[in-house]
Amino acid sequence: MQKQKFCKDLNQISIEELFKIPLNQLRIFQVPDYIKEALEEVKKELKAKHILIRPKIWVSEEWICPDGTAGIGVPFYLGSKRLLRMEKKEVGFVEGETKEKAKKLIRHELGHVVDNLFRLRRNRERINIFGKNSKKYPNRYDIQPYSKNYVRHLKDGYAQGHPAEDFAETFAVWLDPQSNWKKKYQNWGCLKKLLYMDQLMHSLQGVQPIPYDKNTYYEIRSMDKTYGKYLLERKKKFNLKDTFWDNLKEGFNCRFKTNEKMKIKHFLSRYGKEIIGPVSFQTKLPKYLVKRMLDDIKKNNSDLMIDRILPSKKIMSYHIIDKANAFINEGRHFIRL
């Protein structure tokens, strides 16, 4: 058997070298300590609810609970400060970089674990309330930010993406001892889901799970794709073509040409709420989509400099109205699953 090669210190090699390294040679096989601590704390929450599952955890490409298993994959980049910075820079976001954020994700993935270990997707009442797990997963979904038919746990209205995610998100809220769900979701449509979850989990107290697949899947140690290919795939999944941003930058470069500049993210943080109304009125877009567009501008053009004097709220509104069609046509208002 050929001996597996490992890379040098990740902090000592060039970007070009890093991109060529296979994932299974990055030497990131251990789950970070803070995530282990987060898992142990969430296990105590399960124990308090008398739910008898013992989830495993391993290093993978992303947060994942493979179908039929009792385990959770954790993104490898969380084990390296350099790769964490790269993920933020190249992909635009990371998941689970603090213990509290990790606990939220673990609770969500445990919703899938419980679903797997007790075969709850076959439960007729569960199907009536959440829908069928067999429904095809969409590549993206359009969030309804004001809907009260879904709990609010992970960002971007994740429960709205698919019935399986709705179930997992509802479980996460039910499990969280700080959620105060009976009061927070009083008179919401999703309270029916939470009450059902409460009833269902009480029926599973002290019940041993059915025999399940104890293997681990999508482990980083078995992945031979290069880090560069991994990043390209992630960027392709979450980043759309750049027409909108190119148009935005070109427009500001043409209109605003004085020496006194400020970052657009600072301007929109200060005046964004006052811009939403006029843009919504002129474009006929719902206000939540306009807000998402402004958030997208702040996120993806955080360092774009605009004139400190000229960009009154009115001028900025007109300029954003000009670009709104590109935002919608390129599908930037959809959330990627």
N, C-alpha and C positions, 0 to 999 in steps of 0.2 A: 504494500500500500504506500502511495506517495505521501510524504509528510506534508502537512498543511503549512503554507507560508503565512507569516504575519507581517504587517506593516511596521514601520518605525513609529516613533512617537508622533501622534497626530498633530501635535503642536509644532513639530520641527520640519514638516514637509511642505512643499509648495502646493498651491491650488491644483496645478496641472497633475502632479503626482497623486494627490488626494482623489481626483476624479477617476483615476485609473484603477483604484484599489477595489477589489470585490468586497461586498459587504461582509462576507464571512472571514475576511482577513483584517477587519478593523479592530479586533480584540475587544469588542463590546458585547460580552456574553452575560454579564451580571446585571441584574435589575438594580437601579440606584437605591441606596439605603432609604431615602426619604419616601420612595414609592413602596418599599417593603413596610415601612412604618405606617403609611397610609392604609395599606391592605390590612395590616393587623388591627388598626382602629376600626375599619369597616367590618372586619370579622366579628369584633365585639358587638357591633350593631346587629349582625345576623344572629349571634348567640342570644342577645337580649330578646330577639323575636322568636327564638327557638326554631330557626330555619337551619336544617342539618346539611349544609353544603360546605365543602372544603376546597375552595378554588385554588388552582395552581396559577403561577405567573411566570412569564418568560420574556425574552427580548425578541422583538419582531420589527416589522417595518412601521407599523402603526398600531393604534389601539384597536384591538379586535378580539372577538370571542368566536372562534370557529364553530360552525354548526355541529351540534351533537356533543360538544365537549364541556368540561368543567373548568376551563382555564381562560386566562386573559393574556393577550400579547401586548407588550409595551414598546413604544417607538425607541429604536436604538439611539437616536440623536439625543435623548434625554441623559445618556451616559457620558456625554462629552460636551464641554462648554463650547469648544470650537464648532462642532457639528450643530449645536443648538443655535449658535449665531448664524451659521450658514443657512439653516432651515428658515429662520426668520427673514433673512435677506433674500433668499432665492424663491421660497414658496410663499412667504408673506405672513406666516403664523406658525405657532407651535401649540401643542396640546399637553397639558399636565406638567408644566415646568415648576410648579410649587406643590407642596403637600396637599393643600386645600383643594387646588384644581384637580390634582390626581384623585383625591377621594371622590369628587363628583363623577369623574370618568369611571372609576372603579364601581361605584354604585350602579351606574348605567350598564356597564358590561355584566355586572352580576344579575341584572334583569334578564339578560340573554342566557346566562348560566342557569338560573332557576327555570327559565322556559325550557332549556334543553333537558335538564335532569329530571323534570317531572312531566315532560311531554305536554306542556300546557297548551300548546298551539292546537291540540286536538279537542280541547274543551269547547263544547258548543256555545256556552254562554260567553266565554272569552272571545270566540269568533264573532258573535253578535255585537259585542261591545267595541272590540278593537279592529276587527276585520281579519282577513286571512293572511297568515305569514307567507303563503305561497304566491301572493301578489308580486308581480315582477318589480324588482327594485328600479326606481328611476335613476338616471344619471344626475338629475337635478330636480329641484322642486321650488315652487313659488310660495313663500311664506305669507301667512295671514297674521300679521303681528298683533292684531287686536282680538283675535279669536280666543274665546274662553272655553273652547272645547278641548284644549290641550294644556297639560301642565307646562310650566316654564322652568326648566332645569338647565340643560346645556344651551349654549347660545344658538342663535339663528333658528329658533323654533324647531329644533331637531325632531321633536315628537311628530311633526307634521309630514316628515319625509316618507314614512312607511309604517304599516301596522305593527311590525316588529319593533321599530324604534319608539313608537307610541307606548307600547307595552313596557319596554325597558325604561323609558323616561318616567312613566307612572310609578313603576317599581322603585326607582331611585328616589323619587320624592317621598313615597310611602316609607322607605327605609330610613331616610335621613332624620335623625332625632331632633334636628333644629328646624325642620320644614314647617311645623305647625300647620299641616295641610288642611285639617278640618276647618280652621278659621280662615286661612288665606284663600282657600278655594270655595268658600261658602257661596252658594248661589251661582257658581260657575257650572258650565255644562260638563266639564271634566270631573266634577265631584263624583258623578256616577261611576267613573272609571276607578277613582281612588277608593270608593266604598267597596266596589267589587274586589279590588286588589286586597283590601284589608280582610274581607271575608275569605278570599281564596287563600291568602297566606296563613290565616288562622287555621284553616282546614289542613294545612301542611305542617303545622307545628309538631315537631317530634317525628315526622315521617321520613324514613330513609329514602334517598333518591333511587331511581331505577338503575340497573347496570348501564354504564355509559362509556364512551370512548375516552380512554385515559392517555392517549397520545397527545403530543404537542405538535402543532402545525404552524407553518410560516415562521419557523425559528430563524433568527438571523444567521446562526451557524450553518444553515443549509442553503443559504442564498449566495450564488456566485455572480450575480449581476454586479456591475461596478457602481460605485457611489455616484459617478457622473450620470449613468443611465437612470439610477433611482431618482435623482433630482429632476432629470428631464421628464420622467413619467409623472412626478408630482406636479411639476409646473404645467404640464399639459392638462392634467386633471383639474387644477384649480385656477390657472391663469388663462384668460382668453386673449385673443389677438389684441394688439395695441392701438387699433384705430382711434378709439375713444381718447386714450391718453395722448396720442400724437396730435389729434385735433385740439385737445385742450391746451397743450403746451404751445402749439403753433399760434393759437388764438391769443394767448396771453403775451407771447413774444411780439406779436404784431400790435397789440393795443396799448400795452403798458411799457413805456420806455423812459423812465426817469431813474435817477440814481438812488432814490429813497425806497428801499424794498422791505417787504415783510413776507414771511412764509404763508402760503395759502391756508395751511392747516390752522394757523393762529387766527387768521381772519374768519374762517368758517366756524371755528370753535366759539368765537365771540358773537358773530352775527348770523350763524346758520339758521337758528330758529325763526328769525325775521325774514329770511329768504325763502323758506319752505312754502309759505302761503302764496306769494306772487308766482313762483315757478309752477306750483300745482295748478293755480288758476289758469295760467297761460297754456300749459301743456295738456291739461285735463288728466294729468296723472294723479293717482291718490297720494296723499301727503307722505305715507310711509315709504313709497317708492322714491319720492324726492329726497327724503331723509337718507335712504340707503345710498342714493347717488352721491349726496354730499359726504357721507361717511366713506364711500369708496374713493372719492377725490382726496380726502384727508389721508387715507391709508396709503394710496398708491402714488400720490404726488406730495408727500409730506415735506419735501425740500424744494418744491416749486416756488420760486420767488415772484411776487407780484408787487405792483406799485403801492406804496403806502398811502398816497394821496388820492389817486384816481379811482380805485375800486370802491365806490360807494355801494351801498346795498342794492340800489337800483341797477347800476351798471353790472354788478356781479350777477344779479338775477337774470338780466337780459343775456349775458354771456352764457350762463348755464342753460338757459332755455334753448339757445342755439345748439347745444351739444346733447340735449336730452334724448333726441331721436337715436343718436348713435349708441347711447347707453342702453336703451331698450332693444334696439335692433341687434346688438351684439349679445343680448341675453345676460347682461351684467346684473339684472335684478333677480336672477335665479340663484338659489343656494345649491352648492354642489354636495352630493352625498359621498 
